[in-house]
Amino acid sequence: MAATLIIAGGMLVGTVLPLHAATLNTMDDVGAAIQACWTPPPDAGDSTVTLSFSFKRDGTLIGAPRPTAAKVAGDDKARKSFIDAAVAAVKNCTPLSFSPTLAQGIGGNVFTLQFVSPKK
């Protein structure tokens, strides 16, 4: 079973968590923490990318996040830049600090996270 988080640029304002400082209790907290790490490229247009990844119980990644779907405005360079920014957000945000309860259920599960460019 895959869990899904949807991250949209500009969403979750006010729930941004300090990196690596707060203990995360829910998958919504995880999404907010990763959102705080993401900076979409300028002129991303109407773009989305979905990444697939897994965590260990200690908050580190199991392998690299991989894109599973992408719709990116622009050329191949724009596509690479948008996908790279999303992958970097996940990598740069880890390790995350999970509460014992969240850590117990998160280890090894595959999650998908959709990054959506901010609406202009």
Sine and cosine of phi, psi and omega as CSV:
sin_phi,cos_phi,sin_psi,cos_psi,sin_omega,cos_omega
0.00,0.00,0.77,-0.64,0.01,-1.00
-0.98,-0.21,0.68,-0.73,0.10,-0.99
-1.00,-0.03,0.49,-0.87,-0.03,-1.00
-0.82,-0.57,0.72,-0.70,0.14,-0.99
-0.87,-0.50,0.64,-0.77,0.07,-1.00
-0.89,-0.46,0.83,-0.57,-0.01,-1.00
-0.89,-0.45,0.83,-0.55,0.03,-1.00
-0.89,-0.46,0.68,-0.73,0.02,-1.00
-0.82,0.57,0.74,-0.67,0.03,-1.00
1.00,0.05,-0.24,0.97,0.04,-1.00
-0.99,0.16,0.25,-0.97,0.06,-1.00
0.92,0.39,0.32,0.95,0.05,-1.00
-0.89,0.45,0.70,-0.71,-0.04,-1.00
1.00,-0.09,-0.28,0.96,0.05,-1.00
-0.92,-0.40,0.24,0.97,0.00,-1.00
-0.91,0.40,0.75,-0.66,-0.04,-1.00
-0.97,-0.23,0.58,-0.81,0.09,-1.00
-0.89,0.46,0.68,-0.74,-0.03,-1.00
-0.87,0.49,0.71,-0.70,0.13,-0.99
0.87,0.49,0.05,1.00,-0.08,-1.00
-0.99,-0.15,-0.72,0.70,-0.11,-0.99
-1.00,0.08,0.58,-0.81,0.13,-0.99
-0.99,0.15,0.77,-0.63,-0.05,-1.00
-1.00,-0.04,0.77,-0.63,-0.07,-1.00
-0.97,-0.26,-0.40,0.92,-0.07,-1.00
-0.69,-0.72,0.23,-0.97,0.07,-1.00
-0.93,0.38,-0.46,0.89,0.11,-0.99
-0.89,0.46,-0.63,0.77,0.07,-1.00
-0.89,0.46,-0.66,0.76,0.02,-1.00
-0.88,0.47,-0.72,0.69,0.02,-1.00
-0.86,0.50,-0.68,0.74,0.02,-1.00
-0.90,0.43,-0.64,0.77,0.01,-1.00
-0.90,0.43,-0.68,0.73,0.00,-1.00
-0.94,0.34,-0.61,0.79,0.06,-1.00
-0.84,0.54,-0.64,0.77,-0.01,-1.00
-0.89,0.45,-0.37,0.93,-0.01,-1.00
-1.00,-0.03,-0.22,0.97,-0.14,-0.99
-1.00,-0.05,0.77,-0.64,0.15,-0.99
-0.83,-0.56,0.96,-0.27,0.01,-1.00
-0.92,0.40,0.50,-0.87,0.03,-1.00
-0.89,0.45,0.47,-0.88,0.07,-1.00
-0.88,0.47,0.50,-0.86,0.03,-1.00
0.84,0.55,0.67,0.74,0.02,-1.00
-0.95,0.31,-0.26,0.97,0.00,-1.00
0.89,0.46,-0.52,-0.85,0.01,-1.00
-1.00,-0.07,1.00,0.06,-0.12,-0.99
-0.81,-0.59,0.51,-0.86,0.11,-0.99
-0.59,-0.81,0.49,-0.87,0.15,-0.99
-0.58,-0.82,0.66,-0.75,0.06,-1.00
-0.94,-0.35,0.80,-0.61,0.04,-1.00
-0.94,-0.33,0.49,-0.87,0.07,-1.00
-0.87,-0.49,0.72,-0.69,-0.01,-1.00
-0.30,-0.95,0.22,-0.98,0.02,-1.00
-0.71,-0.70,0.46,-0.89,0.05,-1.00
-0.93,-0.37,0.48,-0.88,0.27,-0.96
-1.00,0.08,0.25,-0.97,0.00,-1.00
-0.88,0.47,-0.41,0.91,-0.01,-1.00
-0.99,0.12,0.07,1.00,0.06,-1.00
1.00,-0.02,-0.01,1.00,0.06,-1.00
-1.00,0.03,0.32,-0.95,0.02,-1.00
-0.99,0.17,0.52,-0.86,0.20,-0.98
-0.99,-0.16,0.98,-0.21,-0.04,-1.00
0.97,0.26,-0.07,-1.00,-0.02,-1.00
-1.00,-0.03,0.56,-0.83,0.13,-0.99
-0.87,0.49,0.61,-0.80,0.03,-1.00
-0.80,-0.61,0.66,-0.75,0.03,-1.00
-0.94,0.34,0.72,-0.69,0.03,-1.00
-0.92,-0.39,-0.31,0.95,0.06,-1.00
-0.36,-0.93,0.59,-0.80,0.03,-1.00
-0.48,-0.88,0.67,-0.75,0.15,-0.99
-0.72,-0.69,0.98,-0.20,-0.12,-0.99
-0.86,-0.51,0.77,-0.64,0.06,-1.00
-0.95,0.32,0.68,-0.73,0.06,-1.00
0.95,-0.30,-0.22,-0.98,-0.09,-1.00
-1.00,0.05,-0.14,-0.99,-0.01,-1.00
-0.87,0.48,-0.58,0.81,0.02,-1.00
-0.91,0.42,-0.67,0.74,0.03,-1.00
-0.90,0.43,-0.65,0.76,0.02,-1.00
-0.88,0.48,-0.75,0.66,0.00,-1.00
-0.88,0.47,-0.68,0.73,-0.02,-1.00
-0.88,0.47,-0.68,0.73,-0.02,-1.00
-0.92,0.39,-0.73,0.68,0.00,-1.00
-0.90,0.43,-0.68,0.73,0.02,-1.00
-0.87,0.49,-0.62,0.79,0.01,-1.00
-0.90,0.43,-0.64,0.77,0.01,-1.00
-0.92,0.38,-0.71,0.71,0.03,-1.00
-0.88,0.47,-0.68,0.73,0.00,-1.00
-0.89,0.46,-0.61,0.80,0.02,-1.00
-0.86,0.51,-0.71,0.70,-0.01,-1.00
-0.92,0.39,-0.74,0.67,-0.03,-1.00
-0.89,0.45,-0.69,0.72,-0.07,-1.00
-0.95,0.30,-0.32,0.95,-0.03,-1.00
-1.00,0.02,-0.18,0.98,-0.07,-1.00
-0.97,-0.23,0.49,-0.87,0.14,0.99
-0.98,0.20,0.52,-0.85,0.10,-0.99
-0.99,-0.12,0.36,-0.93,0.00,-1.00
-0.97,-0.25,0.96,-0.27,-0.02,-1.00
-1.00,-0.05,0.59,-0.81,0.15,-0.99
-0.91,0.42,0.37,-0.93,0.02,-1.00
-0.82,0.57,-0.63,0.77,-0.01,-1.00
-0.91,0.42,-0.73,0.69,0.01,-1.00
-0.91,0.41,-0.68,0.74,0.00,-1.00
-0.86,0.52,-0.61,0.79,-0.03,-1.00
-0.87,0.50,-0.61,0.79,-0.08,-1.00
-0.99,-0.16,-0.13,0.99,-0.14,-0.99
-1.00,-0.04,-0.51,0.86,-0.13,-0.99
-0.82,0.58,0.86,-0.51,0.10,-0.99
0.99,0.11,-0.20,0.98,0.04,-1.00
-0.95,0.31,0.56,-0.83,0.03,-1.00
-1.00,-0.02,0.79,-0.62,0.03,-1.00
-0.90,-0.44,0.51,-0.86,0.14,-0.99
-0.88,-0.47,0.60,-0.80,-0.04,-1.00
-0.71,-0.70,0.83,-0.56,0.00,-1.00
-0.97,-0.23,0.82,-0.57,0.09,-1.00
-0.99,-0.17,0.78,-0.63,-0.04,-1.00
-0.85,-0.52,0.75,-0.67,0.01,-1.00
-0.90,0.44,0.54,-0.84,0.00,-1.00
-0.91,0.42,0.59,-0.81,0.07,-1.00
-0.97,0.25,0.69,-0.73,-0.01,-1.00
-0.98,-0.19,0.00,0.00,0.00,0.00
